[in-house]
Amino acid sequence: QLRASNLGHIPMFYISPAAKEALAFANTVPEWLCASRQEKLYAGEALFGHVELLQEKRLHHLPALHSTELVNVWREPCVVFAAHWSLRMGPAVHLLHHWRENPLCLLIATQAFIDLDLLLSPFKPVVMQTLQYPVPHGLSSREVASIVQKLKPNLIMLPGIIKSYFQEALKHEEELMIDTILFYDEGDTMSIPNSKDIKIDMSTDLALQIQPKKLENGIAFTRMTMGLQLKDNRWYLESPSHSEIYGMELSSLSSRKYHWGRIEVHDLLKSLREHGMYCFCANQKDELRSQEKPDEADFSNTRVTVVVTSPSPARVEVTTSGTFIEANDPIVMKLITDVVKALLHVI
């Protein structure tokens, strides 16, 4: 349409940290394309118009507004695709401050169900033109049913907010055989059924690094740094090939100590008293136990609290999954932490 209006020379800019990956992703799932686009794929032609625009250098993708490449290619007038739709972050903020007083500029909001006047309130007075043109990003009911029918999943997990929409989409698809459909909400803890065991292969060089250390009760352990990779639909454990893993130096990972084991509350009380603290045990559900017979507390509960009254107030909560320390005095906090660590195994 720009060419038809003799505006083919107008450059377009896609500014986002994910711009390059988003454009490349369009070419990674050709099996979902319509027949006409699949014919283009087999003929070696561009599947989408943005590929031709990139080749003609009319479309530029940039990670940020301050990119050095932008200085060399920026021209006005232009078309800019910029995040974020809230107009409170990203390049849109800077561009609006630059163009808001120009009546020849146009802002097109593509997000549905927004108050455009509210979005523009930090930039007022706004002289530039505005247009609200919602672009649908979701799938239709027919498309949802088609995808589910082709994939034939045994399990589907979806956010609860779209439960009614999804059920409506599959209402007339009686042939679909889905074993389980789970809907989740924020903060939910769910049990996911596993229909088969997952096999993970370990590389030879990683296996040779295993040097188990025996502990009590026949338990053995070893510390390893490894990477989990998926290749050809199979899972592999391999030695990290880079000097960093998940942004952390390997040297810092190997030197970190891990504490584990069960803390006996009797031993904790005894050790705290040996370090000059006055403490007693309290049941989490009942009132504090008598300070005269603190060791008669029932430690069979899954959650036991040790209360420290001197030299400064503190609490130590012992559970089956961890130990939690609360103290306002940093010296007392460190002292209790050292006592707890001394009662645990170190890896």
N, C-alpha and C positions, 0 to 999 in steps of 0.2 A: 504494500500500500504506500510505503514511503516512495518507492520508485515511481508508482503511478502518479504521485503528486509532485514529481520532480524534486523529491527530497532524499534521493538515494545517497547523497553525499553526507548526510547527517550521521555522525558517529554515535554508537551506543556503548554504554559502559555498564558492566555488571560488577558491582563492588561488594564483595563478601569474602570472609576467610574460607568459605566452602565453595566459592564460585567455580574454580577449576574442576574440583571433584564433581560438582553437580552437573556441569555440562558433559563431563566424560561419562557419568553414570547413565546418561540417556542412551548410550551405544552399547551397554553391557547386557541388556536383556532383550535382544531382538526377537525372541520367540513369542513375546507378548504383543508384538506389533501387528497392525492390520495387514491384510494381504498385499496391498499396494506398496506399503513401506518395506515389507519383506522382499518384494521383487527388486526394489532399489538396493537392498542389502546384497542380494545375489549378483546384481549388475555392477556392484562396486560404486554406486552413487551415494551421495550424502543422504542420510536418513531424515534429517531435520534441517530446517532452514538456518538454524544457528551455526551449523557446520560451514555452510557457504559464507555466512557473514564473518566467521572467524578467518576463513581463507582469504577473503577480500579485505581483511583488516578494518572492517566496519564495526565489528563487535569486539570489545576488549574486556577481558576478565581480570580483575585486580583484587588482591586480598584486602587492601585497605585504602582509604582516601589519601594517606600520606605516602603511598608507594612511589618510588623514584621513577618507575615507568610511566606513571600518570602524567608527570610533567612533560614528557616528550609527546604524548598522544592526545592530551586534553584539548578539545576545541568546543566552542559554543557557537550556535545552539547545539544541543545534544540531548540524547535520551539516556536517563540513568535509572538502573534497577538497583535500589539500595534498601538495605535492612536498617532498622527494624520497624515493623508495621506500627509499633506504638509511638514512633517518632521521639523516643526518649533515649535512644542509644544508637550507635553505629554511624555511618556516613550521612544518613538522612538528616541528622541534627545540624551538621556543619553546612550542608547544602541548602537547607531551609533558611538558615541565617544569611546565606549568601544571596538567595533568590527571592526572599519573601516580599521585597519591595519592588519587584519587577512585574508589571501587569502582563508581560508577554510570556511569563513562565507558567507552567501548569503542573499541579500535583495531582496524581491519580492514585487514590487509595483503593487497593485491591482486596482488603480484608473485609469480610462481611460482619454485620452486627457491631459496628463501631460508631462512636459519636465523633464525627470529623471536627466539629467545632471545639470539642473538648481536647482532641489531639493537638489542635493548632493553638491552643490557649497560651503556651509559653512563648510563641513566636509572634504574637499580635503586637502591633497592627500588621495584618497580612494583606498585601495588595495583589499577590499572585493569584491566578485562577486555581480553583480546586474542583475535582470531579471524583465522585464515589462510584467505582465500577467493580463490584465484587466478582472475583474470579473463583469458581468452584474448584476446590482442591481434593475433594473426597471422591468416593466411588459410588456409583448408583447401585440400587438393590440388585439389578440384573448382573452388574459386573462383579459384585461380591459373591453372588451365587455361582457365577461362572468360574471364578478363581477357586472357590472351595471345591467345586465339582472336579476340576482338573487336578488339583493337588491331593485331594482325598486324605486330609490329615486325620490322624487318630485323636489328636487333642488340639483344641483351639483355646487360647487365652486372650481375653479382650478386656479393656477397661470398662467398668460398670456403667460409665456415663453413656456408652453407646449400646447398652443392652437392648433397649426397645427397638432401636434402628436395626440391629443385626437380626433380631428375632423376626422382625417384619420382612427383612430381606430374604430369609430362608423359609418363610411361612408356606410358600407354595412349591417348595422343592422337596417333595417327599422322597425322592430317590437318593438324596444325599445320606450317606452312612457316616455319621460322626460319633465316635464312642463317647467323647467327653467335651463339653463346652464349659469353660470356667470364666467367670467374670470377677474382676478384682477391683478394689477401691484402694485409695492411698492409705498406707499403714497396715494393710491386711497381711496376715501370715497364712500362706496356703500350702497344702500338701499336693505335690505334683505327682501323679501316677507315672511310673516308668515301666513301659511294656517290655523293655529289653535291656540287658546289660550293655554298657558302653565299654568297648575295648580300646585301650590306649597303649600304643607301642612306645618303647623307650630306645633311644639310640645306643649303640654299643659304647661309645666314649662316655656317655653319661652313666651307663650301668657300671662301668669300670671304676667310677668315682665313689661308688657306694661302699662305705666302711661303717657298718652298724656297730653301735655301742650298746652293750647289754645293761639293762636296768633291773630293778626288782620285779618279781612276779612274772618273769619270762618276757618282759617287754624290751624291745630293742629299738633304737632310733638312729637316724643319721640326718645331717643337715646338708641340703643341696640347693643350688640355685639353678633353675631350669626355665625353659620357655615352653608354653603349650601352643602347638601349631596344628592347623587343619590343612591337610594336603590330600587331594583326590578323594575327598569324603572320608578320610581316616585321620584319627587324632594321633599326634606324636609328641613325646617329651624329648626335648633336645637341649644341649648346652647353649647358653646365650652366645650369639655370634657377635654382639656389639659390646662396647665397653660400658654401656648403660642399659638398664632394664627398668621400664616404667619410670624413667626420669631419675633413678637412683644409681649411684656408683656401686659396682659389684663389690668393691672393697668394703664399703660401709655395710652392705648386706651381710657379708661373711663375718664381720666383726660384731654384729649385733647379737646380744644374748637374749634368749627366750626362757621365761620361767613357766613351769607347769607343775601340776600335782595337786594334791588335796591338802588343805590346811586344817589341822586339828585345832579346834578352838581352845582346848586345854593348853596345848603347847603355845598358842598365840598369847593367851593370858599370862602364862608363866614368863615368856620371853619379854613381854612388855613391862611386867613388874620388875624383872631383872634390870631393865634399862631405866628404872626410876619413875615409872608411870603408875598412877593409881587408876585402875580400870575394873570393870565388872561386865558380866554378860547380861544381855536383855533379850527376851523373846520378842520378835518383831510384831507379834499379834497381841501380846498382853502388855500390862504395865511393866516397868522395870523391875527386875528381880531384886530381892533384898540384898543390900550391900554387905550384910553380915555373912551370907552364905552364897557368894557369887558362883562358886564352882559347882553348885548343885543345879545349875540351869540345865534344861533339857536341850541337848545338842542334836537331837534327831531331826530337827526341822531342816528344810532345804534352805532357809534364810536365817542367819543368826547375826545379831549385831553386838559388837563389843564397844562399850562406851568408855572413853577416856576422859577423866575429869581433871587430872593434874599431870604435868605442869600447865596445860591449857586444854580447853575442850576439843575433843576430836571423836570421830566415829569410824569404826571399821566394820563394813558389812561383808560377811562371808556367805557366798552362794555356791551352788553347784557349778556355775558357769564362770565365776570370777570373784575377785576381791576388790571392794571399792572403799577408798579412804577419803574422808572429809576432815579437813583441818584448816583453821585460819592462820596458824603459826607455821611458816615455812620450815622452821627447824624441827618442829614436832612432826610435820608431814614427812620430811626426809627420814627422820628416825623411825617412824612407823613403817615407811616403805622399805627401809633396810631390814627391819625385823621380819616383815612379810617375805621378802626375797630370800632371807636366810632359811626360811621354813620350806621353800620350794626347790624343786629340781631345776638345774640350769642346763640349757642346751646351747 
